[in-house]
Amino acid sequence: MRLLSAFFRLYPRRTVLMLICLLFAGIAEGIGLTTILPLLSVALGEDGQGNAFSVKVLSIMEAIGLPTTVGVILTIIVLGMTVKSALVLLANRQVGYTVARVATDLRLELIRSLLASRWEHYLRQPAGSLANSVATEATRAATGYEHCANVIALFIQVVVYAIVALMIGWQATLVSLTLGVLMSLMLFRLVRASKRAGKQQTRLMRDLLSRLTDTLGSVKPLKAMARYNVADALLQRQTHRLNRAMERQVLAREGMKAIQEPILTLFIAVGLYLALVVWGLSLPSVMVMIFLLARVVIQLNQLQRRYQQMQTQESAYWALKDAVKSAQDNAEPAGGSLTPTLEKAILFRGVHFHYGDHTILNETDLTIPAYSFVALIGPSGAGKTTLLDLLCMLLEPTSGDVTIDGIPGSQIDRLAWRRMIGYVPQETLLLHDSVLANVTLGDPTLSEADAERALRQADAWAFVSQMFKGIHSSVGERGARLSGGQRQRIVIARALAHRPKLLILDEATSALDPAAEAAISETLRGLKNELTILAVSHQPALVHAADHVYRLEKGQLSRVADIEPLHVPA
């Protein structure tokens, strides 16, 4: 029960309470069951002459002052079952709460560990795989806990029924139970088949969702070129493999269901034959044994099925924990403790960076004066984005150093520095929500006044205030209700909302027309008295708006003294 052990370590109080409730529920049910045979003896007028077990129970009742009447015995049975049901309900409530908690905790643990991991580790994770872990695997893992709890509950019930049956006629019960256990061991192969199918499902679902996420991101060009049949073929192949794994799981589950009952019934029939014919037990004893062993059969069937289902879902839990452990093993270093102010300059001094054997930056020197507008140009793949990652301390230089106001990067508190940065990516990622939500991203420390101030800084307030509900208007799916320039201004406002000291734009105007780009360039130029701006761009208007321009090519950085006029054809 490796899964139960793992959950017990994570949720000891809840699991112990569940086990205590189930244990006492079993005891209460056992007390009720032990009075069934005495009830028959009293009803048939055999009190004092029937089965030894029945006589013993009746004598105990008399010893504690309970009348040995049908009414009293029935009351004991009803009370026992009522207490058992109440305790099982309490245990199941704990299970339900814990199932919800397991899914939530696993999701948060994965998300937090990933966000705290090194940037290189995060980039290696397929987006679809992460979505599958959060949406599917967390739910399956929580369901595994539920099946685990049910296995324990059913096991306790089987033990209770078996103990009572053994007290009535131990020989026949022992034979039946031994044969039943042997049958369960014979069917264990189907349990292993379910476990293998569950592991395959976990792996294949990750692959499928990863490929699906990538495909949906490229669906427009695929549809425009009538090449979606290629994506369909890839997804179809993954789906068919997942389908085969699910078929194997269903076959193992239904195979067990079909085989269990007739074999268990046969074994119980053997035990009852021995009880009636060989050992000559009384008819009331045999009737009670039939009831008890039938309950054992039913509970054993359910126990094996639940255990099989638990094995199927267990792989999702361990896959999630492996992902969490991998992220934790690649946790980002804590960094230093100093908080810079960015009142002087950012300096790159002899910065060298490489991926494997591939050199990206080679002895790079760069000065970004505070409260200036610096543009960085260069061909694709030259290392511009890598330079930005080094500046944000998402990556560490292979050699050399990045300093802020003279403080080396190794001594700077990374999180404190990043909170001073406003980052505008090339993709205008907007939520299907209000302008306010898109600017603040739900940050409780940002007010509507902060959002309005940022929108004014980004020259977006003029069009936002004219919208139907103003700042509370929806921008539509991915900002569909806004123009390209308006979407970009909302994203710039988002980057300005928390009053950053450094604004970084990574090809932020590349998708805009010349007029929109020129307008945003003027907006940015007006901001340089309030903060430092670094823009990576090939666009002429943005480059001409900058105070300093640098070119990065083949790992080498050079200052561009004079920018030749760049004309956009009419």
C-alpha positions as semicolon CSV with decimal commas, in nm:
position;residue;x (nm);y (nm);z (nm)
1;M;0,000;0,000;0,000
2;R;0,266;0,247;-0,109
3;L;0,001;0,501;-0,207
4;L;-0,169;0,483;0,134
5;S;0,167;0,530;0,305
6;A;0,234;0,841;0,094
7;F;-0,106;0,991;0,171
8;F;-0,071;0,905;0,541
9;R;0,252;1,108;0,558
10;L;0,085;1,402;0,383
11;Y;-0,248;1,397;0,568
12;P;-0,191;1,209;0,898
13;R;-0,480;1,360;1,097
14;R;-0,742;1,306;0,829
15;T;-0,622;0,954;0,749
16;V;-0,606;0,848;1,116
17;L;-0,956;0,986;1,180
18;M;-1,084;0,798;0,877
19;L;-0,923;0,472;0,995
20;I;-1,061;0,513;1,350
21;C;-1,412;0,574;1,217
22;L;-1,391;0,272;0,987
23;L;-1,255;0,052;1,267
24;F;-1,533;0,142;1,510
25;A;-1,787;0,111;1,231
26;G;-1,663;-0,245;1,179
27;I;-1,691;-0,317;1,552
28;A;-2,047;-0,179;1,563
29;E;-2,145;-0,387;1,262
30;G;-1,984;-0,694;1,419
31;I;-2,189;-0,648;1,737
32;G;-2,504;-0,631;1,530
33;L;-2,412;-0,937;1,324
34;T;-2,331;-1,153;1,628
35;T;-2,695;-1,131;1,738
36;I;-2,842;-1,267;1,414
37;L;-2,792;-1,635;1,506
38;P;-2,921;-1,588;1,863
39;L;-3,224;-1,414;1,711
40;L;-3,300;-1,723;1,504
41;S;-3,245;-1,947;1,804
42;V;-3,488;-1,745;2,016
43;A;-3,741;-1,724;1,733
44;L;-3,725;-2,105;1,686
45;G;-3,740;-2,168;2,059
46;E;-3,388;-2,316;2,072
47;D;-3,243;-2,080;2,333
48;G;-3,009;-2,279;2,550
49;Q;-3,003;-2,572;2,309
50;G;-2,875;-2,434;1,979
51;N;-2,532;-2,353;1,843
52;A;-2,262;-2,299;2,108
53;F;-2,196;-1,952;1,970
54;S;-2,564;-1,863;2,000
55;V;-2,577;-1,992;2,358
56;K;-2,266;-1,788;2,446
57;V;-2,414;-1,464;2,308
58;L;-2,743;-1,516;2,491
59;S;-2,559;-1,583;2,818
60;I;-2,362;-1,259;2,776
61;M;-2,687;-1,069;2,723
62;E;-2,832;-1,219;3,040
63;A;-2,514;-1,139;3,234
64;I;-2,541;-0,768;3,151
65;G;-2,913;-0,763;3,230
66;L;-3,059;-0,760;2,878
67;P;-3,371;-0,970;2,819
68;T;-3,315;-1,240;2,555
69;T;-3,627;-1,154;2,361
70;V;-3,680;-1,105;1,989
71;G;-3,752;-0,732;2,037
72;V;-3,431;-0,666;2,232
73;I;-3,216;-0,864;1,989
74;L;-3,367;-0,680;1,691
75;T;-3,301;-0,350;1,869
76;I;-2,932;-0,445;1,911
77;I;-2,908;-0,532;1,541
78;V;-3,071;-0,202;1,435
79;L;-2,854;0,004;1,674
80;G;-2,538;-0,171;1,557
81;M;-2,615;-0,100;1,191
82;T;-2,717;0,261;1,267
83;V;-2,395;0,335;1,455
84;K;-2,198;0,164;1,177
85;S;-2,370;0,379;0,909
86;A;-2,308;0,701;1,104
87;L;-1,938;0,622;1,148
88;V;-1,899;0,522;0,782
89;L;-2,065;0,852;0,683
90;L;-1,817;1,042;0,901
91;A;-1,527;0,847;0,750
92;N;-1,653;0,909;0,395
93;R;-1,687;1,279;0,470
94;Q;-1,320;1,285;0,569
95;V;-1,238;1,095;0,251
96;G;-1,436;1,344;0,039
97;Y;-1,266;1,645;0,199
98;T;-0,925;1,484;0,160
99;V;-0,988;1,394;-0,206
100;A;-1,060;1,761;-0,282
101;R;-0,757;1,866;-0,075
102;V;-0,528;1,616;-0,250
103;A;-0,617;1,749;-0,597
104;T;-0,577;2,112;-0,486
105;D;-0,249;2,054;-0,302
106;L;-0,096;1,859;-0,590
107;R;-0,188;2,130;-0,840
108;L;-0,051;2,410;-0,623
109;E;0,263;2,212;-0,538
110;L;0,336;2,153;-0,907
111;I;0,266;2,513;-1,011
112;R;0,471;2,662;-0,727
113;S;0,765;2,427;-0,776
114;L;0,769;2,499;-1,150
115;L;0,757;2,875;-1,101
116;A;1,040;2,846;-0,848
117;S;1,254;2,632;-1,079
118;R;1,534;2,743;-1,307
119;W;1,425;2,910;-1,629
120;E;1,605;2,646;-1,837
121;H;1,407;2,372;-1,661
122;Y;1,077;2,550;-1,720
123;L;1,151;2,592;-2,092
124;R;1,200;2,216;-2,127
125;Q;0,845;2,143;-2,004
126;P;0,583;2,098;-2,280
127;A;0,284;2,325;-2,218
128;G;0,037;2,043;-2,290
129;S;0,211;1,818;-2,040
130;L;0,176;2,082;-1,767
131;A;-0,191;2,136;-1,854
132;N;-0,249;1,760;-1,833
133;S;-0,077;1,740;-1,495
134;V;-0,287;2,020;-1,348
135;A;-0,620;1,919;-1,503
136;T;-0,613;1,540;-1,540
137;E;-0,339;1,383;-1,331
138;A;-0,426;1,575;-1,014
139;T;-0,788;1,455;-1,040
140;R;-0,680;1,097;-1,107
141;A;-0,439;1,105;-0,813
142;A;-0,714;1,230;-0,582
143;T;-0,943;0,954;-0,710
144;G;-0,665;0,710;-0,625
145;Y;-0,686;0,825;-0,262
146;E;-1,062;0,766;-0,267
147;H;-1,015;0,412;-0,401
148;C;-0,745;0,354;-0,138
149;A;-0,984;0,456;0,141
150;N;-1,254;0,231;-0,002
151;V;-1,011;-0,063;-0,011
152;I;-0,945;-0,014;0,361
153;A;-1,317;0,015;0,442
154;L;-1,401;-0,300;0,245
155;F;-1,110;-0,489;0,401
156;I;-1,237;-0,407;0,752
157;Q;-1,586;-0,523;0,656
158;V;-1,451;-0,850;0,513
159;V;-1,254;-0,910;0,834
160;V;-1,564;-0,844;1,049
161;Y;-1,785;-1,079;0,847
162;A;-1,513;-1,344;0,844
163;I;-1,461;-1,327;1,223
164;V;-1,833;-1,368;1,292
165;A;-1,856;-1,655;1,043
166;L;-1,553;-1,824;1,204
167;M;-1,717;-1,802;1,546
168;I;-2,025;-1,980;1,410
169;G;-1,847;-2,254;1,215
170;W;-1,475;-2,213;1,184
171;Q;-1,401;-2,521;0,972
172;A;-1,637;-2,441;0,684
173;T;-1,557;-2,068;0,699
174;L;-1,182;-2,133;0,697
175;V;-1,210;-2,357;0,391
176;S;-1,423;-2,099;0,207
177;L;-1,195;-1,808;0,298
178;T;-0,879;-1,998;0,203
179;L;-1,023;-2,081;-0,137
180;G;-1,138;-1,719;-0,175
181;V;-0,790;-1,584;-0,099
182;L;-0,638;-1,828;-0,349
183;M;-0,884;-1,704;-0,610
184;S;-0,789;-1,343;-0,538
185;L;-0,422;-1,428;-0,586
186;M;-0,507;-1,597;-0,916
187;L;-0,677;-1,278;-1,037
188;F;-0,387;-1,055;-0,932
189;R;-0,254;-1,077;-1,286
190;L;-0,552;-0,869;-1,401
191;V;-0,468;-0,609;-1,134
192;R;-0,113;-0,581;-1,272
193;A;-0,256;-0,545;-1,623
194;S;-0,470;-0,253;-1,501
195;K;-0,166;-0,090;-1,340
196;R;0,031;-0,116;-1,665
197;A;-0,263;0,027;-1,860
198;G;-0,287;0,315;-1,610
199;K;0,082;0,401;-1,656
200;Q;0,038;0,395;-2,034
201;Q;-0,265;0,624;-2,007
202;T;-0,070;0,873;-1,797
203;R;0,218;0,886;-2,044
204;L;0,001;0,890;-2,358
205;M;-0,236;1,155;-2,223
206;R;0,062;1,382;-2,155
207;D;0,192;1,330;-2,508
208;L;-0,151;1,385;-2,663
209;L;-0,225;1,708;-2,476
210;S;0,124;1,839;-2,543
211;R;0,082;1,784;-2,916
212;L;-0,275;1,918;-2,908
213;T;-0,163;2,240;-2,737
214;D;0,109;2,293;-2,998
215;T;-0,135;2,219;-3,281
216;L;-0,404;2,458;-3,156
217;G;-0,144;2,733;-3,137
218;S;-0,077;2,686;-3,511
219;V;-0,429;2,609;-3,628
220;K;-0,473;2,927;-3,835
221;P;-0,178;2,872;-4,073
222;L;-0,262;2,501;-4,095
223;K;-0,619;2,582;-4,192
224;A;-0,511;2,860;-4,429
225;M;-0,279;2,615;-4,610
226;A;-0,533;2,330;-4,594
227;R;-0,276;2,122;-4,406
228;Y;-0,483;2,045;-4,099
229;N;-0,500;1,687;-4,225
230;V;-0,134;1,653;-4,121
231;A;-0,216;1,760;-3,767
232;D;-0,520;1,534;-3,774
233;A;-0,302;1,235;-3,865
234;L;-0,060;1,307;-3,580
235;L;-0,336;1,353;-3,323
236;Q;-0,522;1,051;-3,456
237;R;-0,217;0,830;-3,406
238;Q;-0,177;0,949;-3,045
239;T;-0,550;0,911;-2,980
240;H;-0,555;0,554;-3,114
241;R;-0,266;0,458;-2,885
242;L;-0,449;0,608;-2,588
243;N;-0,763;0,424;-2,696
244;R;-0,579;0,090;-2,697
245;A;-0,449;0,154;-2,345
246;M;-0,802;0,232;-2,228
247;E;-0,930;-0,084;-2,397
248;R;-0,673;-0,291;-2,208
249;Q;-0,782;-0,129;-1,883
250;V;-1,151;-0,198;-1,952
251;L;-1,073;-0,558;-2,052
252;A;-0,882;-0,617;-1,728
253;R;-1,156;-0,456;-1,519
254;E;-1,447;-0,636;-1,683
255;G;-1,254;-0,963;-1,697
256;M;-1,210;-0,952;-1,321
257;K;-1,576;-0,866;-1,272
258;A;-1,686;-1,159;-1,490
259;I;-1,454;-1,416;-1,330
260;Q;-1,483;-1,315;-0,965
261;E;-1,841;-1,395;-0,877
262;P;-1,882;-1,749;-1,014
263;I;-1,549;-1,866;-0,869
264;L;-1,614;-1,714;-0,526
265;T;-1,965;-1,860;-0,526
266;L;-1,820;-2,203;-0,608
267;F;-1,576;-2,181;-0,320
268;I;-1,851;-2,079;-0,077
269;A;-2,069;-2,362;-0,203
270;V;-1,786;-2,603;-0,118
271;G;-1,766;-2,457;0,233
272;L;-2,141;-2,481;0,287
273;Y;-2,150;-2,839;0,159
274;L;-1,886;-2,929;0,414
275;A;-2,079;-2,746;0,686
276;L;-2,409;-2,923;0,612
277;V;-2,295;-3,269;0,506
278;V;-1,953;-3,329;0,663
279;W;-1,963;-3,131;0,988
280;G;-2,342;-3,138;1,035
281;L;-2,400;-2,781;1,151
282;S;-2,756;-2,680;1,243
283;L;-2,977;-2,518;0,981
284;P;-2,993;-2,178;1,161
285;S;-2,611;-2,173;1,179
286;V;-2,582;-2,256;0,810
287;M;-2,840;-1,988;0,718
288;V;-2,642;-1,723;0,905
289;M;-2,317;-1,849;0,746
290;I;-2,477;-1,826;0,402
291;F;-2,564;-1,462;0,476
292;L;-2,218;-1,381;0,614
293;L;-2,021;-1,561;0,344
294;A;-2,240;-1,402;0,076
295;R;-2,146;-1,064;0,225
296;V;-1,782;-1,170;0,224
297;V;-1,813;-1,258;-0,146
298;I;-1,970;-0,923;-0,231
299;Q;-1,716;-0,723;-0,031
300;L;-1,421;-0,923;-0,166
301;N;-1,545;-0,857;-0,519
302;Q;-1,569;-0,485;-0,452
303;L;-1,237;-0,481;-0,267
304;Q;-1,052;-0,632;-0,562
305;R;-1,221;-0,397;-0,808
306;R;-1,140;-0,094;-0,597
307;Y;-0,783;-0,211;-0,558
308;Q;-0,763;-0,258;-0,934
309;Q;-0,898;0,095;-0,990
310;M;-0,654;0,233;-0,734
311;Q;-0,365;0,071;-0,921
312;T;-0,492;0,227;-1,244
313;Q;-0,500;0,579;-1,095
314;E;-0,184;0,546;-0,885
315;S;0,049;0,617;-1,178
316;A;-0,096;0,970;-1,209
317;Y;0,003;1,047;-0,849
318;W;0,361;0,928;-0,892
319;A;0,392;1,105;-1,229
320;L;0,287;1,430;-1,063
321;K;0,524;1,378;-0,771
322;D;0,807;1,305;-1,017
323;A;0,732;1,633;-1,197
324;V;0,734;1,819;-0,864
325;K;1,060;1,653;-0,756
326;S;1,221;1,733;-1,091
327;A;1,124;2,099;-1,051
328;Q;1,248;2,105;-0,690
329;D;1,578;1,946;-0,795
330;N;1,611;2,232;-1,044
331;A;1,508;2,502;-0,798
332;E;1,639;2,848;-0,872
333;P;1,923;2,960;-0,642
334;A;1,820;3,203;-0,373
335;G;2,062;3,474;-0,486
336;G;2,181;3,758;-0,265
337;S;2,004;3,983;-0,018
338;L;2,067;4,333;-0,155
339;T;1,792;4,534;-0,326
340;P;1,912;4,773;-0,599
341;T;1,748;5,109;-0,669
342;L;1,851;5,162;-1,034
343;E;1,944;5,525;-0,996
344;K;2,277;5,504;-1,183
345;A;2,318;5,234;-1,448
346;I;2,300;4,869;-1,546
347;L;2,637;4,732;-1,660
348;F;2,729;4,415;-1,848
349;R;3,101;4,354;-1,804
350;G;3,275;4,076;-1,999
351;V;2,957;3,867;-2,004
352;H;2,998;3,531;-2,171
353;F;2,709;3,287;-2,212
354;H;2,671;2,960;-2,396
355;Y;2,425;2,671;-2,432
356;G;2,638;2,358;-2,438
357;D;2,908;2,420;-2,699
358;H;2,715;2,701;-2,869
359;T;2,834;3,050;-2,773
360;I;2,552;3,306;-2,753
361;L;2,730;3,606;-2,597
362;N;3,105;3,657;-2,611
363;E;3,275;3,907;-2,377
364;T;2,975;4,141;-2,399
365;D;2,997;4,492;-2,251
366;L;2,684;4,707;-2,225
367;T;2,589;5,021;-2,033
368;I;2,225;5,115;-1,978
369;P;2,212;5,452;-1,798
370;A;1,924;5,500;-1,557
371;Y;1,630;5,701;-1,697
372;S;1,739;5,647;-2,056
373;F;1,582;5,476;-2,358
374;V;1,811;5,205;-2,502
375;A;1,730;5,004;-2,815
376;L;1,888;4,669;-2,901
377;I;1,887;4,550;-3,261
378;G;2,031;4,251;-3,442
379;P;1,938;3,950;-3,655
380;S;1,721;3,667;-3,523
381;G;1,915;3,420;-3,312
382;A;2,184;3,675;-3,227
383;G;2,116;3,643;-2,852
384;K;1,896;3,947;-2,784
385;T;1,639;3,752;-2,582
386;T;1,921;3,575;-2,395
387;L;2,061;3,915;-2,299
388;L;1,718;4,013;-2,163
389;D;1,700;3,685;-1,968
390;L;2,039;3,762;-1,814
391;L;1,919;4,110;-1,723
392;C;1,608;3,964;-1,554
393;M;1,837;3,712;-1,379
394;L;1,643;3,423;-1,532
395;L;1,982;3,298;-1,654
396;E;2,329;3,329;-1,506
397;P;2,635;3,432;-1,712
398;T;2,889;3,161;-1,787
399;S;3,146;3,425;-1,697
400;G;3,149;3,799;-1,642
401;D;2,892;3,989;-1,441
402;V;2,578;4,201;-1,462
403;T;2,567;4,484;-1,206
404;I;2,289;4,722;-1,106
405;D;2,417;5,047;-0,958
406;G;2,748;4,871;-0,899
407;I;2,599;4,576;-0,711
408;P;2,702;4,240;-0,865
409;G;2,417;4,015;-0,974
410;S;2,524;3,740;-0,732
411;Q;2,458;3,975;-0,437
412;I;2,118;4,096;-0,557
413;D;1,787;3,962;-0,427
414;R;1,646;3,816;-0,750
415;L;1,280;3,851;-0,657
416;A;1,324;4,208;-0,535
417;W;1,495;4,297;-0,863
418;R;1,228;4,131;-1,077
419;R;0,956;4,320;-0,892
420;M;1,124;4,636;-1,024
421;I;1,086;4,520;-1,386
422;G;0,795;4,572;-1,625
423;Y;0,812;4,320;-1,912
424;V;0,626;4,355;-2,243
425;P;0,655;4,042;-2,461
426;Q;0,604;4,016;-2,835
427;E;0,276;3,827;-2,791
428;T;-0,011;4,041;-2,664
429;L;-0,154;3,787;-2,421
430;L;-0,487;3,923;-2,298
431;L;-0,741;3,748;-2,079
432;H;-1,106;3,721;-2,183
433;D;-1,191;3,965;-1,905
434;S;-1,218;4,335;-1,829
435;V;-0,952;4,595;-1,901
436;L;-0,901;4,629;-1,526
437;A;-0,839;4,254;-1,482
438;N;-0,595;4,255;-1,773
439;V;-0,395;4,542;-1,624
440;T;-0,386;4,424;-1,262
441;L;-0,399;4,045;-1,329
442;G;-0,593;4,015;-1,004
443;D;-0,306;4,150;-0,792
444;P;-0,472;4,252;-0,462
445;T;-0,206;4,521;-0,404
446;L;-0,313;4,707;-0,721
447;S;-0,621;4,929;-0,711
448;E;-0,840;5,066;-0,987
449;A;-0,656;5,395;-0,945
450;D;-0,325;5,216;-1,014
451;A;-0,474;5,066;-1,330
452;E;-0,603;5,405;-1,447
453;R;-0,264;5,566;-1,381
454;A;-0,089;5,291;-1,583
455;L;-0,340;5,323;-1,868
456;R;-0,278;5,699;-1,880
457;Q;0,100;5,640;-1,885
458;A;0,052;5,401;-2,178
459;D;-0,174;5,654;-2,356
460;A;-0,456;5,400;-2,341
461;W;-0,699;5,589;-2,118
462;A;-0,847;5,787;-2,408
463;F;-0,991;5,479;-2,581
464;V;-1,058;5,283;-2,260
465;S;-1,271;5,563;-2,114
466;Q;-1,480;5,563;-2,434
467;M;-1,562;5,192;-2,408
468;F;-1,916;5,092;-2,302
469;K;-1,824;5,010;-1,941
470;G;-1,496;5,198;-1,936
471;I;-1,221;5,018;-1,746
472;H;-1,467;4,739;-1,664
473;S;-1,537;4,659;-2,031
474;S;-1,445;4,315;-2,161
475;V;-1,164;4,300;-2,416
476;G;-1,304;3,980;-2,573
477;E;-1,126;3,655;-2,649
478;R;-0,753;3,737;-2,670
479;G;-0,845;4,107;-2,696
480;A;-1,054;4,059;-3,012
481;R;-1,257;4,376;-2,939
482;L;-0,944;4,591;-2,958
483;S;-0,710;4,690;-3,239
484;G;-0,350;4,571;-3,244
485;G;-0,221;4,903;-3,112
486;Q;-0,484;4,913;-2,838
487;R;-0,399;4,560;-2,726
488;Q;-0,032;4,653;-2,710
489;R;-0,106;4,959;-2,498
490;I;-0,307;4,746;-2,253
491;V;-0,006;4,512;-2,221
492;I;0,226;4,810;-2,167
493;A;-0,012;4,941;-1,899
494;R;0,003;4,599;-1,732
495;A;0,383;4,627;-1,722
496;L;0,359;4,979;-1,574
497;A;0,089;4,909;-1,314
498;H;0,327;4,816;-1,030
499;R;0,553;5,121;-1,091
500;P;0,863;4,944;-1,226
501;K;1,207;5,102;-1,243
502;L;1,295;4,920;-1,566
503;L;1,065;4,864;-1,865
504;I;1,170;4,588;-2,106
505;L;1,007;4,547;-2,448
506;D;1,090;4,229;-2,639
507;E;0,986;4,293;-3,002
508;A;0,671;4,445;-2,855
509;T;0,578;4,650;-3,165
510;S;0,676;4,402;-3,436
511;A;0,313;4,318;-3,525
512;L;0,195;4,681;-3,544
513;D;0,150;4,902;-3,847
514;P;0,388;5,201;-3,883
515;A;0,138;5,453;-3,748
516;A;0,060;5,250;-3,434
517;E;0,430;5,179;-3,383
518;A;0,518;5,547;-3,413
519;A;0,249;5,642;-3,161
520;I;0,370;5,386;-2,907
521;S;0,731;5,496;-2,962
522;E;0,633;5,852;-2,871
523;T;0,454;5,723;-2,562
524;L;0,765;5,532;-2,453
525;R;0,989;5,833;-2,515
526;G;0,768;6,032;-2,282
527;L;0,816;5,772;-2,008
528;K;1,196;5,776;-1,994
529;N;1,200;6,053;-1,733
530;E;1,013;5,818;-1,497
531;L;1,196;5,489;-1,561
532;T;1,466;5,316;-1,764
533;I;1,360;5,157;-2,095
534;L;1,529;4,876;-2,288
535;A;1,363;4,778;-2,615
536;V;1,457;4,492;-2,846
537;S;1,326;4,585;-3,189
538;H;1,380;4,600;-3,562
539;Q;1,115;4,869;-3,607
540;P;1,244;5,207;-3,731
541;A;1,023;5,432;-3,516
542;L;1,120;5,258;-3,192
543;V;1,489;5,264;-3,281
544;H;1,479;5,636;-3,369
545;A;1,305;5,714;-3,039
546;A;1,594;5,562;-2,840
547;D;1,878;5,757;-2,678
548;H;2,129;5,477;-2,733
549;V;2,124;5,196;-2,989
550;Y;2,330;4,876;-2,975
551;R;2,366;4,602;-3,233
552;L;2,413;4,240;-3,127
553;E;2,547;4,003;-3,391
554;K;2,739;3,675;-3,368
555;G;2,772;3,715;-2,992
556;Q;2,934;4,059;-3,022
557;L;2,772;4,384;-2,907
558;S;2,856;4,718;-3,068
559;R;2,733;5,073;-3,023
560;V;2,549;5,223;-3,321
561;A;2,654;5,586;-3,330
562;D;2,429;5,715;-3,605
563;I;2,105;5,562;-3,726
564;E;2,044;5,612;-4,095
565;P;1,689;5,719;-4,182
566;L;1,470;5,415;-4,239
567;H;1,179;5,474;-4,472
568;V;0,865;5,264;-4,486
569;P;0,721;5,242;-4,840
570;A;0,384;5,407;-4,883
